[in-house]
Amino acid sequence: MKACVFTLGCKLNEVESASLMRGLEERGYEVTDELGYADLYLLNTCAVTAEAERKSRQAVARMRKYNPNAPVVVCGCASEQNAEAFLEKEGVVLVLGAQNKGKVLNVLQNRGIFRETEQVFCELPSPKQTKTRAFLRIQDGCNRFCSYCLIPYLRGRTRSRSAESVLREAENCGAREIVLTGIDVSSYRDGDIGLGELLLLLKDVPARIRLGSLEEGIVDEKFLLQMREAGNVAPHFHLSLQSGSSAVLKAMNRRYTREEYLACCKKIYEFFPDAAITTDIIVGFPTETEEDFKESLSIIGEAGFARVHCFPFSSRPGTAAAKKKDLSASVKKERMARITEAAKRAEIAYVSRFLGTERTVLFEEEGGYSENYIRIYANGAKEGTLARVKLVNLYRDGAFAEITEEIK
């Protein structure tokens, strides 16, 4: 029996799908994450934008083209948001939500809608390793309730994995880089153990540790000292921004100002001068004026971002922002073009700083990432190899480099 686990959305969804793949293998299935012929399809959906939700629904039809007789099981945020929209689709036999995904493996023979609220962190099988890096779930859910975001309503309240369980999986996964991931990693808490203390517990794991998306509030001297003391944590901070305007941030319920965010960036550079600070910016939030947007443009240079993920605002029914009048599609498109260009210039400027210097790179199937998140390409690079390289010139979405030493 062959099972296909198809995933849309965030890194956490990908990790959860990899865990479900491992669980299916343990139940005797041959498993793939690429769409093709299968005897069972498991669809892990996304609802972060209206477009993601639409693609999630369309995926059912894509699966049925390969085998119209195979049952389709759906889980994830889009099915938590609207289970009936999936159950009414031909071929879908079971719909679960975004919580308690571990139950998927135990209820595959059920039919209809099966959803329940997750009160504590849901343990899943160790993920099937599909890439060189290992992604390790440490947290789920969110308490922030940003005015544009559905995730707290779908994933539930924040809950954390036990530090003991995190350490056990990190020690046993065998990866040379481990990415700690979750919906709100900054909120990690197991008793007296916060994210900084967890990094100290992981300091003897023979792998480079990389952090998932962080919130501004966690960046203080104590946390940065803990990162530095751990010694194996990559100086890469994906520090969520969403807007460079304090007025828009307030309307988004982001709980910090432009000035406070920039102060965090400054503090990071004091401890890690070569750090990569990457971020997300939403373009065209309903209250965003042209002046607000210009503040988002200017903060890209002021913060010294290494990479910026920009995307247009997508109104999600059920959120506070959905009650506000949306900006026109033409305004969003024009602003997206301007901010994408600014983000590209910032990325080039950041990579250019390191031309002629040496970095440590973990190579994947094509290229790899330095400790400070520069995409590196090199002749003779082998997947899974950790190497010292010298950056030679700008290339594609990063830099071309020469391998100077392979690290055993």
Secondary structure, 3 states (H helix, E strand, C coil): CEEEEEECCCHHHHHHHHHHHHHHHHCCCEEECCCCCCCEEEEEECCCCHHHHHHHHHHHHHHHHHCCCCCEEEEEHHHHHCHHHHHCCCCEEEECCCCCHHHHHHCCCCCEECCCCCCCCCCCCCCCCCCCCEEEECEECCCCCCCCCCHHHHHCCCEECCHHHHHHHHHHCCCCEEEEECCCHHHCEECCEEHHHHHHHCCCCCCEEEECCECHHHCCHHHHHHHHHHCCECCEEEECCECCCHHHHHHCCCCCCHHHHHHHHHHHHHHCCCCEEEEEEEECCCCCCHHHHHHHHHHHHHHCCCEEEEEECCCCCCCHHHHCCCCCHHHHHHHHHHHHHHHHHHHHHHHHCCCCCEEEEEECCCCEEECCCCEEECCCCCCCCEEEEEEEEEECCEEEEEEEEEEC
